[in-house]
Amino acid sequence: MNKITKNYIVIFSILVLVFCIGRCVIAENSNNLKFEKVGNLNIARCRHTATLLQDGRVLIIGGRNSALPFNHQTLKSTEIYDPKTKKFTMGPDMLFAREKPVAVLLNDGRVFIIGGWADDDKPGTVNANGRYIPGPGEAGIRTTEFYDPITNKFYQGPELIIAQNEMINGFIPLILDDGKIMLKDVGSHIPSTEIYNPKDNTFNTVVKDIRWWSGALVNLDNGNVLVISYERKKTFIFNPKTETYSSGPDMNYQRRGGIVVKLNDKRVLICGGQEIDTNNKILNSCEYYNAALNKFIMFDSNMTKPRMGSDEILLNNGNFLIFGGYNHLRGSQTDIEIFSPKTNTFYKVKYDTNHYAPTITQLKDNTVLFAGGRVPPYRHSTNKAFVLKY
């Protein structure tokens, strides 16, 4: 056997070894995951929220019950999931029916429910001056309420300054380092940032706002907030102390509907999304924000497929899970992939149910609860629920 042949054998052996290691990592990760059915929700619902309570139970609130695509009802009912019994029980009704509200767990254990939509299929009207008046079926809700798990009751909170229907696409919340809650509009005719102060139970608005659609808010270690825009490649930095915005570094790609996660190693990872200002391409690439350099750097690994509008959750083991989303070829997706920061790789997870857009909640242990959502082909709401153990 000559020297060249030996070298080829060595190179081939190394390639086989690398391939096997990669396959073994995926196999190991996949084998450690187990799906398990739990009790169904009492009411089929989508566009609801799920909040992990301090005692480990999960509060499910509101949403939409839709038997047909154009026949649905906004819900004020709630349910509570108990991981010990793996069952849902009905909770008290909210004060107001709400779809897609914001629900935030406060430090004192209460849940703060903010805004949402009321949709009962009643259309709007045009007044004598030709102005369109939204009907109840299109009404954003200005009210808020609190849920107290000790008394198991809801009671009214302060009103928002701007209702969600005035924001077009609602708002995204972030609990700031000082315990206040920041609400930034996703897109509106009148840009709005509201700050809720739990000490005096009031909202106030930021005077000088940014006229850009916002996609995600991330707390940075210096106390500021990274605001990632859906428009072009823009980002901004919000200073909670001065309540002012400044320009941040541009991303490498526009990422409308992208996935944004702050990892335990402090990297802010942005994946996927759509380049709407160029070719409408949906991406599978990723980049991350380096706070020390104040710039975005392209990431070496890509997701297993292009996607936008996905749900994501950081797991207790430091990995993050990506569920569903949308792409041009397949429409709404129902698959799962997981990113491992240890190996900087994405891997697929075998998943054999067809419903999408459930709520996803990390429980106290290494278990994730998936509840409700929609099922094809007519986007009916579903009462199905299951857990993923890892």
LOBA-110060 format. One line per field, with one value per residue: residue number from 0; x, y, z of N, C-alpha, C in turn. Coordinates in steps of 0.001 Angstrom, whole numbers. Layout:
k = [NUM ...]
n.c1 = [X ...]
n.c2 = [Y ...]
n.c3 = [Z ...]
ca.c1 = [X ...]
ca.c2 = [Y ...]
ca.c3 = [Z ...]
c.c1 = [X ...]
c.c2 = [Y ...]
c.c3 = [Z ...]
This chain:
k = [0 1 2 3 4 5 6 7 8 9 10 11 12 13 14 15 16 17 18 19 20 21 22 23 24 25 26 27 28 29 30 31 32 33 34 35 36 37 38 39 40 41 42 43 44 45 46 47 48 49 50 51 52 53 54 55 56 57 58 59 60 61 62 63 64 65 66 67 68 69 70 71 72 73 74 75 76 77 78 79 80 81 82 83 84 85 86 87 88 89 90 91 92 93 94 95 96 97 98 99 100 101 102 103 104 105 106 107 108 109 110 111 112 113 114 115 116 117 118 119 120 121 122 123 124 125 126 127 128 129 130 131 132 133 134 135 136 137 138 139 140 141 142 143 144 145 146 147 148 149 150 151 152 153 154 155 156 157 158 159 160 161 162 163 164 165 166 167 168 169 170 171 172 173 174 175 176 177 178 179 180 181 182 183 184 185 186 187 188 189 190 191 192 193 194 195 196 197 198 199 200 201 202 203 204 205 206 207 208 209 210 211 212 213 214 215 216 217 218 219 220 221 222 223 224 225 226 227 228 229 230 231 232 233 234 235 236 237 238 239 240 241 242 243 244 245 246 247 248 249 250 251 252 253 254 255 256 257 258 259 260 261 262 263 264 265 266 267 268 269 270 271 272 273 274 275 276 277 278 279 280 281 282 283 284 285 286 287 288 289 290 291 292 293 294 295 296 297 298 299 300 301 302 303 304 305 306 307 308 309 310 311 312 313 314 315 316 317 318 319 320 321 322 323 324 325 326 327 328 329 330 331 332 333 334 335 336 337 338 339 340 341 342 343 344 345 346 347 348 349 350 351 352 353 354 355 356 357 358 359 360 361 362 363 364 365 366 367 368 369 370 371 372 373 374 375 376 377 378 379 380 381 382 383 384 385 386 387 388 389]
n.c1 = [868 713 1971 195 -2247 -2605 -2902 -5336 -7030 -6831 -7895 -10473 -11384 -11410 -13401 -15626 -15750 -16323 -18822 -20277 -20128 -21612 -24112 -24524 -24782 -27179 -28855 -28617 -29661 -32270 -33229 -33390 -35658 -39120 -42459 -45610 -49020 -51412 -54181 -56952 -57636 -60500 -62004 -61847 -59357 -57664 -55217 -54798 -53328 -50649 -49460 -46871 -47321 -46147 -46319 -46010 -48145 -50115 -51593 -54181 -55594 -58451 -58643 -59697 -62531 -63165 -65314 -65716 -64040 -65090 -66768 -66710 -65810 -64849 -63186 -63774 -63224 -61140 -58487 -56734 -53729 -52475 -49446 -49029 -51309 -51686 -53801 -56374 -58295 -61292 -60996 -61682 -63798 -62471 -62699 -63155 -63660 -60999 -58742 -55473 -54175 -51717 -49879 -48352 -46210 -45980 -43636 -44748 -46315 -48808 -50721 -50546 -52791 -53036 -54663 -55528 -57774 -61191 -63395 -66199 -67333 -68996 -69458 -67818 -68997 -69861 -69828 -71795 -69986 -68376 -66404 -64805 -65991 -64771 -66206 -67490 -66262 -63741 -62412 -59872 -58714 -58666 -58557 -57174 -56381 -55943 -54834 -55173 -53586 -53882 -56389 -57788 -59088 -60092 -59390 -59947 -57547 -55409 -56225 -54942 -53095 -53170 -55208 -55105 -56072 -55479 -52878 -52502 -51056 -50889 -48889 -45618 -44321 -42002 -40304 -38603 -35336 -35747 -38217 -40388 -42765 -42346 -44054 -44141 -45257 -46053 -46603 -47903 -50075 -49577 -46714 -45916 -44806 -45369 -44990 -45387 -45715 -45426 -45384 -46899 -49038 -49667 -49743 -47445 -46463 -43742 -42218 -40701 -40819 -39969 -40409 -40771 -41553 -41667 -40055 -38963 -37955 -35169 -33552 -30501 -27216 -26255 -28416 -29894 -32214 -32433 -33916 -35394 -36139 -38813 -38623 -36615 -33178 -33009 -32110 -32620 -31650 -32995 -33107 -34027 -33804 -33603 -35639 -35397 -34700 -32086 -30118 -29289 -26921 -27033 -28636 -27427 -29250 -32625 -35254 -38149 -40563 -38725 -36860 -36009 -33787 -32333 -29516 -28167 -25474 -25294 -25356 -27333 -29431 -30576 -32725 -33809 -36817 -38192 -37209 -38647 -38287 -36776 -36634 -38686 -37885 -37805 -35802 -33243 -30977 -28812 -27882 -25966 -26073 -23374 -22616 -20352 -18914 -20887 -22295 -23734 -23137 -22664 -23880 -22460 -23991 -27057 -30684 -32695 -34522 -36027 -37891 -40490 -42200 -42307 -42748 -40823 -38822 -36797 -35118 -34756 -32299 -30630 -30717 -32606 -35951 -37681 -40741 -42866 -44155 -43860 -43526 -42878 -43373 -44771 -46661 -48281 -46387 -45743 -43634 -40738 -37654 -34471 -32031 -28697 -26561 -24132 -23037 -23469 -25383 -28312 -31010 -33419 -36628 -38564 -41987 -45342 -47909 -50543 -51372 -51076 -49595 -49885 -49934 -46791 -45099 -42548 -42179 -41632 -39893 -37918 -39759 -42023 -45001 -47491 -50329 -53592 -54389 -54433 -55941 -55394 -57653 -59011 -58343 -59475 -59985 -58365 -58560 -56498 -53649 -50264 -47149 -43643 -40881 -37527]
n.c2 = [-1195 2125 5423 7493 6173 5372 7865 8702 6809 7496 10102 9519 7954 9806 11555 9833 9351 11938 12322 10264 11047 13399 12315 10723 12629 13860 11628 10999 13298 13229 10815 11363 12793 12839 12500 12994 12391 14411 15299 16704 20150 21766 23381 23928 25964 28752 31353 32092 32582 31299 30972 30354 29682 30561 28354 26227 25397 26015 28801 29181 31422 32960 33573 32139 30348 28363 26877 26836 28466 31079 31395 32082 32586 34901 34253 34389 32616 30586 28217 25858 24180 21350 19999 17780 16149 16104 17249 19517 21956 23894 27386 30556 32921 35550 39151 40325 39191 37994 37901 36932 38356 40064 38448 38631 37426 38652 39767 39298 37099 37369 37484 39621 40764 42075 44156 42962 41387 41688 39688 39075 38657 40699 43163 46332 49764 52486 55885 58988 60810 59332 57936 55025 52985 50815 47628 45595 43215 43861 45100 46459 45948 48044 47642 46239 43508 41708 38517 36711 34128 33180 33909 33036 34670 37241 40705 44174 46162 49043 51176 50815 53303 53466 51559 48153 47900 50298 50037 48422 45812 45013 44669 44072 42625 43321 42541 44781 45360 46688 45876 47119 47125 47022 47981 47672 48873 46701 47547 50571 53368 55481 55530 53814 53503 52123 52260 50291 50795 48929 49788 52138 51387 52296 53386 54967 56975 56869 59735 60574 58570 55754 55495 52865 49534 47104 44067 42450 42496 42756 42303 43765 43257 45613 46993 48316 48055 46005 46663 45080 45593 45025 46226 46788 46526 47379 48214 49268 50980 51059 53114 52564 54187 56872 56811 56915 56513 55270 54871 51563 48975 47882 44861 41968 40953 41683 40652 39881 38670 37012 34682 35247 34928 35146 33653 31566 32040 34684 35553 37046 35598 35631 34291 33077 34484 37012 38596 41211 43579 43067 40375 38945 36593 33822 33055 30735 31232 32474 35008 36765 39042 40857 42234 43480 44320 45698 44916 42924 39562 37092 33791 30512 28191 27048 27044 24046 24400 27034 29538 31625 33632 31760 29941 30129 28866 29092 26443 24644 23411 25011 24773 25865 25707 25482 25975 25169 27734 29496 28974 29664 27450 25432 26630 26996 25458 22451 21385 20626 21929 21936 23973 23607 25175 24181 22616 24278 23748 22920 20625 18285 17302 14476 14549 13990 15091 17121 19669 23244 26389 26294 27212 27390 26225 26316 24148 23657 21528 19440 19649 20468 22144 21873 23422 23547 25548 25390 23342 21913 21325 23705 25493 25188 25639 23758 21326 19796 18620 18178 16985 17582 15809 16139]
n.c3 = [0 -994 -39 -735 -963 1702 2903 1798 2940 5649 5615 4711 6847 8915 8013 8052 10793 11790 10607 11842 14506 14433 13694 15912 17954 17208 17356 20050 21264 20217 21228 23887 24164 24849 23997 25503 26014 27695 29875 28057 27206 28620 27008 23579 22222 20731 20145 22772 26074 28123 31375 33611 36933 40250 41898 40232 38695 35682 34225 31987 29780 28253 24717 21569 20547 17916 15794 13110 10329 10044 12171 15240 18734 21161 24185 27733 29600 31780 32435 34498 34580 36177 36869 38465 38461 35784 34441 33241 34872 35154 35615 37295 35554 33500 33787 31366 28027 26003 23275 22382 24549 26601 29078 32152 34613 37820 40362 42851 42535 41369 38289 35600 33330 30168 27894 24626 22244 21216 19587 17890 15474 14613 12260 11427 10979 8724 9321 9082 8104 6552 7827 8935 11487 13799 14472 17244 16692 15924 17897 19859 23175 25925 28578 31646 33857 36966 38068 40982 42465 45041 46075 43938 42068 39709 39308 38484 36664 35928 33097 29771 27943 25207 23115 21807 19161 18035 17622 15478 15156 17779 20803 22234 25202 27911 30848 32717 34212 36615 37443 36281 33538 30121 27227 23838 20719 18005 15461 14271 13511 15127 16749 19756 23073 26151 29661 32444 35870 38646 41292 41640 40171 37531 34048 31835 29028 26664 25540 23196 20656 18478 14987 13850 12960 15467 16490 18504 21943 24071 27122 27967 29435 30507 31399 29512 26693 23897 20884 18305 14997 12610 10224 7447 8285 10825 14206 17622 20637 23807 26612 29787 32055 31254 29509 26689 23164 21060 18072 17060 16034 12583 11492 9660 7873 6930 9031 9276 11491 12680 14800 18094 20690 23883 24936 27592 27693 27181 24558 22004 19933 16614 14318 11090 9637 7389 4389 3524 2149 -28 -1701 -567 546 2753 5492 6622 7934 10604 12981 15478 18265 19377 22264 23340 21119 19918 17569 14885 14132 11700 12085 12382 12063 10546 10755 10431 8429 6396 8123 9517 11985 14032 17153 20119 22826 25684 27116 30269 30315 28893 26128 23207 22049 18989 17474 14825 12715 9604 6081 2577 931 2315 3893 7024 9585 11474 12813 14906 16048 17712 19242 20238 22386 23253 21228 19156 17170 15210 15470 14221 15570 16070 15514 15792 15623 14226 14898 15231 16386 19284 22831 24490 27218 29558 32163 35734 35992 33759 31544 28952 28259 25831 24628 23301 20361 16768 14174 10939 8092 8214 10163 12681 16199 18810 21487 22291 24127 25186 26609 26421 27315 28371]
ca.c1 = [0 1602 1731 -993 -3423 -2750 -3428 -6756 -7733 -6871 -8853 -11812 -11730 -11738 -14711 -16633 -15845 -17033 -20225 -20897 -20283 -22766 -25327 -24715 -25288 -28592 -29577 -28662 -30609 -33613 -33649 -33652 -36922 -40275 -43756 -46606 -50322 -51994 -55600 -57282 -58298 -61957 -62550 -60914 -59033 -56441 -54990 -54865 -52009 -50359 -48499 -46419 -47469 -45014 -46462 -45773 -49299 -50138 -52858 -54578 -56650 -59064 -58431 -60823 -63079 -63647 -65774 -65521 -63140 -65762 -67753 -65901 -66200 -63790 -63441 -63340 -62970 -59746 -58244 -55476 -53094 -51706 -48508 -49076 -52412 -51639 -55148 -56837 -59571 -61779 -60723 -62697 -63846 -61911 -63694 -63391 -63203 -59783 -57877 -54095 -53746 -50395 -49970 -47022 -46124 -45327 -42772 -45545 -47051 -50008 -50574 -51078 -53340 -53038 -55189 -56057 -58776 -62522 -63815 -67436 -67809 -69884 -68643 -67870 -69939 -69370 -70708 -72270 -68838 -67592 -65333 -65065 -66008 -64601 -67237 -66971 -65428 -62402 -62086 -58781 -59175 -57816 -58585 -56257 -56868 -54986 -55270 -54528 -53697 -54235 -57852 -58336 -60024 -59611 -59895 -59588 -56327 -55484 -56412 -53877 -53268 -53538 -55740 -54349 -56477 -54816 -51499 -52557 -50643 -50694 -47614 -44789 -43972 -40710 -40099 -37312 -34552 -36258 -39542 -41407 -43094 -42296 -44924 -43781 -46145 -45469 -46754 -49066 -50056 -48963 -45785 -46207 -44178 -45947 -44270 -46223 -44991 -46232 -45395 -48055 -50120 -50038 -49019 -47074 -45939 -42454 -42569 -40059 -40814 -39383 -41422 -40380 -42228 -40775 -40248 -38530 -37280 -34239 -32778 -29052 -26603 -25995 -29675 -30624 -33043 -32227 -35183 -35157 -37228 -39208 -38421 -35231 -32282 -32813 -32270 -32525 -31329 -33858 -32561 -35174 -33609 -33930 -36783 -35057 -34208 -30967 -29922 -28412 -26271 -27880 -28439 -26940 -30431 -33936 -35792 -39523 -41046 -37599 -36795 -35040 -33592 -31103 -29016 -27562 -24111 -25473 -25554 -28699 -29454 -31707 -32741 -34939 -37474 -38452 -36655 -39781 -37909 -35990 -37252 -39640 -37322 -37792 -34423 -32898 -29701 -28849 -26817 -26093 -25636 -22231 -22776 -19047 -18560 -22087 -22529 -24306 -22176 -23316 -23676 -21962 -25007 -28385 -31791 -32866 -35338 -36452 -39143 -40787 -43381 -42278 -42705 -39572 -38752 -35517 -35323 -33990 -30939 -29874 -31109 -33897 -36845 -38398 -41924 -43735 -43835 -44426 -42649 -43614 -43702 -45658 -47588 -48071 -45621 -46018 -42450 -39933 -36210 -33845 -30658 -27826 -25421 -22878 -22486 -23821 -26059 -29746 -31395 -34856 -37271 -39705 -43192 -46341 -49247 -50671 -51894 -50047 -49853 -50295 -49063 -45660 -44722 -41527 -42602 -40548 -38924 -37513 -40974 -42635 -46421 -48093 -51769 -54490 -53885 -55304 -55708 -55789 -57318 -59829 -57834 -60309 -59276 -58300 -58373 -55431 -52489 -49256 -45912 -42370 -39891 -36172]
ca.c2 = [0 3275 6514 8252 5374 5470 9200 8707 6001 8291 11198 8925 7513 11010 12033 8905 9578 13207 12089 9425 11848 14268 11501 10263 13754 14004 10476 11102 14351 12800 9728 11899 13511 11950 13162 12291 13040 14716 15594 17773 21355 21626 24151 24118 27391 29252 32781 32246 32675 30362 31578 29477 30280 30279 27032 25203 25220 26883 29503 29353 32431 33545 33018 32030 29032 28466 25631 27053 29600 32368 31283 31907 33328 35288 33605 34957 31489 30238 26857 25713 22866 20873 18979 16580 15303 16171 17565 20896 22223 25234 28431 31611 33742 36893 40225 40630 38209 38511 37113 37385 39352 39899 37983 38752 37017 39659 39217 38895 35890 37652 37554 40874 40520 43394 44346 41851 41689 41093 39388 38296 38624 41795 44059 47756 50568 53754 56934 59962 61508 58390 57351 53646 52760 49378 46943 44812 42136 44353 46038 46247 46142 48960 47278 45248 42890 40891 37242 36406 32674 32857 34006 32447 35638 38337 42036 45105 46951 50342 51102 51213 54619 53206 50212 47368 48078 51499 49650 47541 44436 44777 45080 43035 43027 42956 42942 45445 44950 47311 45341 47748 46376 47820 47530 48364 48499 45954 48438 51416 54681 56350 54690 53920 52706 52387 51659 50061 50821 48183 50449 53033 50769 53207 53397 56249 56805 57453 60892 60514 57167 55459 55172 51628 48339 46382 42632 41775 43282 41902 42963 43632 43201 46964 47595 48812 47096 45907 46631 44577 46055 44208 47002 46809 45774 48323 47943 50453 50757 51834 53327 52684 55243 58154 56547 57443 55575 55644 53891 50434 48504 47161 43431 41612 40704 41986 39387 40043 37420 36163 34065 35979 34283 35437 32405 31678 32557 36122 35869 37256 34897 35967 33293 33054 35738 37279 39811 41742 44733 42647 39330 38215 35286 33406 32635 29763 31664 33077 35916 37062 40369 40889 43491 44114 44987 46408 44590 41618 38685 35919 32568 29437 27158 27455 26178 22928 24852 28431 29726 32907 33572 30561 30104 29617 28907 28672 25312 24700 22902 25973 24684 26486 24930 26244 25233 25621 28892 29582 29223 29835 26197 24567 27378 26793 24248 21852 20626 21138 21733 22413 24466 23306 26097 23461 22177 25303 23077 22693 19275 18057 16448 13768 15119 13334 15681 18083 20987 24276 27600 26119 27883 26546 26674 25555 23878 23755 20461 19380 19327 21597 21929 22411 23398 24221 25939 25177 22145 22075 22329 24912 26297 25063 25559 22395 21194 18829 19054 17142 17491 17095 15618 16109]
ca.c3 = [0 -1077 909 -1157 -591 3150 3232 1443 3942 6873 5405 4659 8204 9695 7554 8569 12222 11996 10247 12876 15722 14200 13748 17284 18733 16878 17880 21499 21607 19864 22102 25209 24120 24898 23978 26313 26042 29002 29744 27131 27684 28692 25891 22465 22142 20114 20438 24214 26692 29206 32291 34687 38255 41131 42505 39219 37829 34501 34013 30595 29783 27069 23392 20632 20234 16533 15200 11683 10141 10188 13231 16441 19911 22077 25470 29007 30496 32069 32915 35221 34401 37327 36387 39309 37979 34318 33987 33252 35531 34845 36589 37280 34344 33540 33736 29957 27040 25366 22398 22299 25531 27194 30463 32756 36016 38646 41410 44016 42214 40593 36835 35064 31995 29538 26550 23856 21225 21343 18216 17871 14088 14266 11446 11698 10193 8206 9822 8101 7526 5758 8631 9344 12927 14041 15237 18373 16182 15604 18969 20792 24548 26671 29990 32195 35086 37695 38635 42258 42658 46426 46183 42715 41518 38864 39620 37432 36769 35257 31658 28853 27344 23813 22942 20836 17773 17554 17343 14313 15418 19188 21371 22837 26564 28493 32238 32832 35377 37835 37723 35445 32327 28897 26143 22591 19623 16886 14310 14482 12895 16130 17515 21171 24120 27461 30780 33621 37130 39629 42586 41717 39385 36447 32786 31246 27674 26318 24703 21879 20269 17176 13983 13189 13478 16375 16451 19726 22982 24825 28172 27893 30758 31009 31811 28351 25967 22459 20156 16952 14145 11471 9018 6981 9167 11909 15635 18459 22049 24699 27947 30695 33046 30632 28626 25366 22155 20199 17000 17292 14805 11635 11304 8330 7045 7477 9548 9747 12063 13045 16125 18907 21995 24614 25493 28918 27550 26943 23142 21520 18651 15746 13244 10174 9293 5975 3791 2770 1336 -1198 -2532 272 877 4152 5744 7665 8504 11933 13385 16893 18683 20275 22998 23536 19862 19463 16161 14595 13467 11129 12848 11521 11841 10102 11144 9498 7304 6530 8856 10148 12837 14874 18604 20661 24278 26243 28014 31511 30100 28093 24725 22966 21191 17967 17050 13748 11903 8250 4935 1324 263 3087 4728 8458 9860 12773 13222 16010 16063 18945 19118 21372 22451 23493 19939 18163 16060 15238 15064 14121 16554 15518 16115 14949 15688 13134 15249 15269 17177 20684 23790 24870 28560 30275 33531 36723 35725 32360 30807 28248 28018 24616 24892 22369 19050 15617 13366 9546 7075 8321 11262 13863 17470 19330 22938 22521 24907 25439 27176 25907 28370 27826]
c.c1 = [903 1152 464 -2256 -3671 -3349 -4923 -7583 -7879 -7909 -10276 -12276 -12135 -13115 -15838 -16847 -16628 -18509 -20937 -21110 -21490 -24063 -25614 -25255 -26773 -29395 -29713 -29692 -32039 -34115 -33950 -34983 -38079 -41555 -44767 -47917 -50746 -53478 -55851 -57768 -59806 -62658 -61479 -60640 -57727 -56333 -55148 -53453 -51886 -49257 -48163 -46522 -46306 -45097 -46332 -46957 -49244 -51528 -53078 -55727 -57129 -58799 -59711 -61234 -63709 -64009 -65578 -64652 -63814 -66885 -66996 -66335 -64968 -64152 -62998 -63040 -61477 -59680 -56906 -54974 -52253 -50766 -48512 -50152 -52434 -53031 -55404 -58161 -59981 -61433 -61825 -62666 -63109 -63044 -64095 -62917 -62029 -59161 -56505 -53767 -52276 -50592 -48561 -47104 -45347 -44530 -43554 -46434 -48343 -49687 -51272 -51503 -53618 -53650 -55741 -57073 -60098 -63074 -65052 -68113 -68806 -69082 -68768 -68854 -69241 -70336 -71043 -71132 -67937 -66455 -65728 -64942 -65876 -65743 -66634 -66038 -64018 -61837 -60872 -59241 -58173 -57681 -57466 -56918 -55769 -55641 -54460 -54676 -54069 -55754 -58564 -59403 -59305 -60176 -59259 -58313 -56490 -55649 -55137 -54152 -53717 -54012 -55021 -54784 -55898 -53362 -51390 -52252 -50377 -49321 -46889 -44333 -42547 -40670 -38691 -36617 -35081 -37679 -40663 -41639 -43128 -43202 -44591 -44701 -45394 -45541 -47994 -48934 -49392 -48026 -45967 -45342 -44826 -45139 -45232 -45342 -45829 -46314 -46591 -49201 -50616 -49203 -48599 -46439 -44563 -42711 -41999 -39885 -40188 -40471 -40994 -41166 -41233 -41100 -39904 -37851 -36411 -33517 -31296 -28454 -26337 -27277 -30490 -31402 -32701 -33580 -34894 -36371 -37538 -38955 -36936 -34359 -32083 -32913 -32115 -32161 -32234 -33213 -33724 -35035 -33999 -35170 -36578 -34542 -32987 -30787 -28967 -27756 -27265 -27583 -27891 -28088 -31659 -34591 -37185 -40032 -39934 -37695 -35688 -34972 -32284 -30672 -28395 -26134 -24110 -25581 -27033 -28753 -30719 -31649 -33969 -35495 -37542 -37838 -37732 -39399 -37102 -36770 -38290 -39159 -37403 -36479 -34337 -31582 -29907 -27703 -26995 -25528 -24513 -22243 -21449 -18628 -19700 -22320 -23143 -23322 -22922 -22908 -23283 -23046 -26334 -29444 -31965 -33740 -35661 -37757 -39239 -42031 -43448 -42427 -41405 -39580 -37385 -35777 -34422 -32553 -30088 -30134 -32336 -34642 -37579 -39553 -42604 -43217 -44429 -43307 -43469 -44137 -44788 -46663 -47259 -47401 -45915 -44809 -41693 -38453 -35648 -32419 -29893 -26661 -24086 -22207 -22719 -24497 -27567 -30021 -32909 -35338 -38464 -40964 -44363 -47764 -49335 -51210 -50757 -50531 -50406 -49532 -47993 -45112 -43672 -41979 -41388 -39471 -38544 -38672 -41533 -44081 -46845 -49613 -52541 -53836 -54910 -54973 -56141 -56957 -58044 -59482 -58788 -59438 -59339 -58136 -57243 -54275 -51538 -48042 -44738 -41395 -38507 -35151]
c.c2 = [1243 4398 7286 7509 5447 6813 9282 7939 6786 9394 10657 8511 8691 11529 11154 9136 10846 13033 11301 10192 12755 13506 11052 11372 13918 12858 10563 12143 13913 11732 10223 12640 12520 12773 12314 13073 13281 14996 16759 19007 21112 22342 24258 25605 27625 30738 33072 32451 31643 30961 30597 30218 29863 28903 25893 24895 26220 27472 29714 30354 32766 32797 32980 30575 29116 27091 25657 28289 30945 32302 31023 32853 33647 34814 34462 33854 31252 28787 26821 24290 22538 19769 17708 15615 15200 16424 19067 20974 23659 26182 29474 32369 35054 37924 40538 39464 38807 37468 37758 38500 39141 39469 37931 38328 38068 38991 38723 37689 36115 37639 38819 40615 41860 43314 43087 42338 41035 40902 38507 38330 39723 42859 45510 48463 51827 54851 57937 60712 60594 57745 55953 53525 51266 48804 46191 43705 42564 45213 45588 46620 47007 48541 46300 44628 42036 39571 36984 34903 32277 32877 33356 33363 36646 39651 43048 45875 48280 50173 51482 52620 54480 51762 49493 47608 49360 51215 48695 46098 44159 45215 43885 43521 42630 43439 43520 45021 45531 46862 46000 46907 47329 47183 48348 47903 47711 46785 49281 52699 55688 55488 54901 52980 53097 51637 51525 50008 50108 48868 51381 52571 51688 52953 54827 55996 57446 58545 60768 59054 57011 55022 53962 50482 47528 44897 41918 42768 42342 42743 42698 43724 44586 47692 48170 47689 47160 45745 46239 44899 45038 44944 47097 45996 46509 47686 49263 50026 51671 51900 53528 53819 56604 58064 57186 56321 56153 54550 52795 50001 47802 45668 43176 41390 41276 40674 39596 38688 36478 35646 34761 35343 34776 34168 32645 32194 34029 36490 36074 36719 35254 35046 33480 34428 35936 38608 40476 42914 44351 41633 38501 36826 35042 32682 31476 30125 32327 34068 36221 38442 40228 42243 44222 44897 45845 46189 43193 40817 37460 34664 31443 28427 27772 26541 25089 23293 26332 28519 31162 32733 32339 30942 29503 29744 28398 27591 25416 24216 23827 25887 25553 25748 25868 25394 25937 26836 28768 29632 29214 28519 25424 25311 27169 25448 23750 21093 21346 20930 22385 22852 24164 24296 25397 23044 23200 24697 23002 21243 19133 17145 15783 14165 14708 13861 16808 19433 21980 25470 27308 27102 26886 27079 25745 25389 23904 22696 20500 18907 20594 21239 22638 22312 24190 24536 25672 23848 22431 21151 23647 25765 26305 25115 24129 22412 20229 19437 17879 17805 16847 17017 15518 15861]
c.c3 = [0 -127 563 -752 903 3560 2931 2486 5248 6754 5406 6059 9071 9316 8074 10059 12534 11708 11343 14164 15594 14300 15176 18173 18492 17473 19393 21923 21345 20822 23515 25292 24088 24941 24754 26296 27486 28794 28807 27868 27728 27542 24817 22318 21407 20459 21943 24759 27803 30071 33405 36012 39160 41788 41492 38329 36670 34330 32517 30560 28375 25787 22580 20500 18858 16003 13694 11505 10380 11218 14526 17539 20740 23479 26649 30017 30681 32522 33625 35052 35629 36853 37234 38822 36458 33732 34059 34000 35204 35992 36548 35949 34572 33547 32303 29101 26277 24449 22353 23288 25885 28641 31044 34217 36799 39764 42620 43733 41451 39101 36357 33621 31346 28146 25920 22835 21608 19949 18244 16509 13744 13517 11887 10779 9698 8652 8719 7432 6705 6512 9070 10848 13176 14858 16396 17916 15851 16722 19769 22186 25304 28141 30356 33431 35696 38088 39889 42515 44087 46608 45001 42099 40623 39387 38677 37749 36052 33746 30926 28334 25892 23699 21816 19402 17187 17212 16159 14675 16890 19677 21962 24208 26934 29927 32349 34120 36680 38167 36953 34199 31146 27853 24902 21482 18561 15613 14500 13685 13821 16969 19014 21993 25436 28518 31955 34852 38192 40989 42726 40819 38268 35204 32470 29889 27549 25285 23294 21478 18883 16208 13155 13798 14300 16362 17727 20648 23795 25869 27968 29291 31348 31426 30685 27682 24486 21790 18717 16092 13058 10152 8695 7930 10489 13295 16391 19875 22876 26069 28917 31709 32495 29746 27262 24467 21456 19155 17432 15993 13887 11686 9903 7349 7733 7865 10134 10253 12446 14478 16905 20291 22600 25323 26873 28857 27119 25463 22846 20094 17891 14534 12356 9897 7788 5555 2924 1871 101 -2020 -1776 659 2378 4421 6728 8343 9862 12085 14860 17195 19683 20981 23164 22291 19328 17962 16055 13750 12952 11892 11903 11159 11400 10697 10085 8308 7482 7299 9382 11014 13712 16344 19110 22171 24718 27278 29243 31342 29231 26608 24481 21868 20258 17469 15882 13006 10514 7237 3657 781 993 3941 6201 8705 11274 13321 14326 15691 17311 18650 20393 21385 22673 22196 18837 16936 16307 14856 15106 15239 15899 16280 15240 15135 14667 13582 15435 16093 18571 21569 24221 26191 29144 31724 34462 36505 34251 31490 30185 27940 26739 24786 23842 21052 17967 14946 11933 9214 7262 9533 12464 15113 17990 20842 23278 23314 25077 26080 26461 27068 27750 28927]
